[in-house]
Amino acid sequence: MLTLNTYLESKLDCVQLGTTYHGDNVIIANWNRVESDSEKNQKTTRRLGEIAKHYGFELRYDDELISDDNGIYHESQPSFYGDTGTYALLGDCEIWSIDECRDPAHLADYAERLIDCESQADRFGVDFSPLGFQRYGAQCESGFHPGQTDTPEQLRATIEREHGDCEVIFAIDETGQFDVHFGAWFKPVSNESES
């Protein structure tokens, strides 16, 4: 008699078993082996999903999930407006879970990857004040509607006009269907010639 995993591998390119960030057990498969035009394959795939569910697993495909260094799977796409996900892709394709980003023990490492990077932003409401950063008071918005034209570069320029040369960490505060609201943390850079 075939085990569930062996049976799945005979029908799909089964990658592995895993657990999602929300604690669901998943079987991760490669959907490319499934011929979507074939009614028989669609029925087989549905049946495999039912069998997996019977054994306490959810059949998922490898392009729906991304795995962090701890082997936890995260949804790779937002599931609703405002969903900021449970992971951050930082630096040289490092995957950080939301828990790592919020962990005080990792705060300096997380900040290091965000400082002075206009293409990265904290999405998890992390407080960077223990590292000497201050939250800048103005809110910015970028989006579809007229007037939503703020950019990180403009925000940085405004902060540095008011506070001089600074290290800046951008933070996304809210996302919507057609826009994003963001701000920044800043820390003035001390000028060594002044000391």
KAJO-V274284 format. One record per backbone hydrogen bond with DSSP energy under -1.0 kcal/mol. CO is the residue of the C=O (numbers start at 1). NH is the residue of the N-H. If there is no record, write none. Layout:
# KAJO-V274284
co & nh
CO & NH
CO & NH
This chain:
# KAJO-V274284
co & nh
3 & 7
4 & 8
5 & 9
6 & 10
8 & 12
12 & 14
13 & 30
16 & 28
18 & 26
19 & 73
20 & 23
24 & 20
25 & 58
26 & 18
27 & 60
28 & 15
28 & 16
29 & 62
30 & 33
31 & 34
34 & 36
35 & 38
38 & 42
39 & 43
40 & 44
41 & 45
42 & 46
43 & 47
44 & 48
45 & 49
46 & 50
47 & 51
48 & 52
49 & 53
50 & 54
51 & 55
52 & 57
53 & 56
58 & 27
60 & 29
61 & 64
64 & 76
66 & 74
68 & 71
72 & 68
73 & 21
74 & 66
80 & 83
86 & 98
88 & 96
90 & 94
91 & 93
94 & 90
96 & 88
97 & 101
98 & 102
103 & 106
106 & 110
107 & 111
108 & 112
109 & 113
111 & 114
111 & 115
114 & 117
117 & 120
122 & 172
128 & 131
128 & 133
129 & 132
134 & 186
140 & 182
141 & 150
142 & 180
145 & 148
147 & 149
148 & 143
151 & 155
152 & 156
153 & 157
154 & 158
155 & 159
156 & 160
157 & 161
158 & 162
159 & 163
160 & 164
165 & 189
167 & 187
168 & 116
169 & 185
170 & 122
171 & 183
174 & 181
178 & 144
179 & 176
180 & 142
181 & 173
181 & 174
182 & 140
183 & 171
184 & 136
185 & 169
186 & 134
187 & 167
191 & 194
